[in-house]
Structure formats: structure tokens, C-alpha cells
């Protein structure tokens, strides 16, 4: 019986899958919807299967194929909520092996090719993570709206607040609040209804407005970008305090969908860098499988 290895990176807005054969040659990649188990275990599984099935298209392999044993490493948002993690793991699944960690954990492994290091991921939320000598440390990532300052959901919420202020004439209508209001066709009732029902992933849909308008010089948008960068600086300092050898600063990769936009505004530090874009988090889920199954290390290159 042949082995198939599946790496899953599940976040607040999308799920990415990579599938390799038993020689760790990539045979497919796929995308699905959000898979934050804190919000919905059922939706998370649905998004995961969607991503896997897309990745398997054209391979002639399906998850019910008895010629293969499927092993999956998953890094999902929301695993710090133990009730959600328990429910997820107790859901029937087709995998011979299922290893579940945070999306930050696999992102860190990917950025450092399976070795020790740190990351700060700026996506829908924000989390700092450090792997050092077999131990893991985290900073932030405690959930929206009480935490995750600087992430896409926070950014969208702040942009929504500014839009309401502009509507009330408390501030001037710059391009940021103006364009957000246009998204709702200038209909205040629709905007209010949306804002009161919006989840973190919904607010995150406004983050691209912030990024775009900041690049065009909108003052309000730039303030939000700089606030996010300041949060990254703070997180890195917190991660440094976790290192046993206090004279050594960890190498830290900036990840996440918003990372590349925030990076230019982060305080210059030779230890903070933008990794190769090919080192996506789902690759880290495969490295995690290799470690947990005591398999020989193979570096995986994601196919285009």
C-alpha cells in the first residue's frame, strides 16, 4: 500500500492543500474556503475537503481509494480553543495519520525549512511564533476582536469605524472611507446591517482597501498600516524574551497575506526578513509529518 502525504494550511479566509507522494514529490495543490475551527468545525472540514479534492484532480486518486494510506498534517486557525480542537479531532475522517497544530506552527517550519526560527504572520489575525530546541512559544493570535491587533480583521474593523465617523462628519471623507462606503452603494442601512453581523473574515475583506489607499498616500490608511507595523515590532520584542540565550535574537520571517505590505514600515532589523514566497505554510505541514512520523527529511518544492 502506497502512502500519500497531505499538508493543510487553514486560516480565517482560505485553506490551502499540498499533496505529495511517498517520495515527497508534489502531485497537486488546491484551495478551499475558511477553516478557523474556533468559528465552525463543520465549515473547516468542508473547506479542507474542498482543497484536498481540488488538489487530487487529475491524479486519478480519491480519498476513498484503498490502494493508498493518507497521512495529513494540518495547521489550522483556532486550535488554541481546546473544545474546538477536540471536536475537530473527533470528527470521522479518512486519514491514517492526522497531526493537528496551529497555522503558525506550520508557517514557522516552512519559513525555516523545517528548522528552528520565528515568524510573525499578518493575515486575518496576527500571531508571533517561535520554535527553539523542540519547544514552541507563541505571542498573540488570541482571536478577534479582543486581540489580533494589526491583522486584516482589525484593519477592516478600524476602516469601518473611520467610515462611520466620516458619515457622521466627525472626520473628512478621504479616499479610504469614501471607497468603503461606495462598496455598499452609499446605502447606510446596508452598511450598518453588514457591520453589525460581520465576522472576522468579513471585516478582513476591507483590508485590501486599506492597503491600496495607503499605497496611494491616503493619510488614514497609512496610519492603520503603521499601527500594524508597530504591533509587529512589539511582537518581535516579545518573542526575543522567550529565547533562552538572551544574547541571541532569533531570525524572524514575516508571513501572511498582509505581511509584504506591512514589512516596509517595520523598524529595520537584520533579524527580520521576508522569506522566499515559495515557502508557503502548507509545506510546513509536510515537514511536521516528517518529524512526527520519524521519516527522513526531504525538502519539498511547491509546484507552480
Secondary structure, DSSP 8 states (H G I E B T S, - for coil): -EEEEEEEEE-SS-EEEEEE-TT--EEEEEEES---TTT-HHHHHHHHHHHHHHHHTTTT--TT-TTEEEEEEEEETTTTSHHHHHHHHHS--S-SEEEEEEHHHHHHHHHTTTSSEEEEEESSSEEEEEEETTEEEEEE---TTTS-TTSHHHHHHHHHHHHHHHHTTSS---HHHHHHHHHTTT-HHHHHHHHHH--HHHHHTTHHHHHHHHHTT-HHHHHHHHHHHHHHHHHHHHHHHH-SSTT----EEEESTTHHHHHTTS---TTEE---TT--HHHHHHHHHHHHTT----------
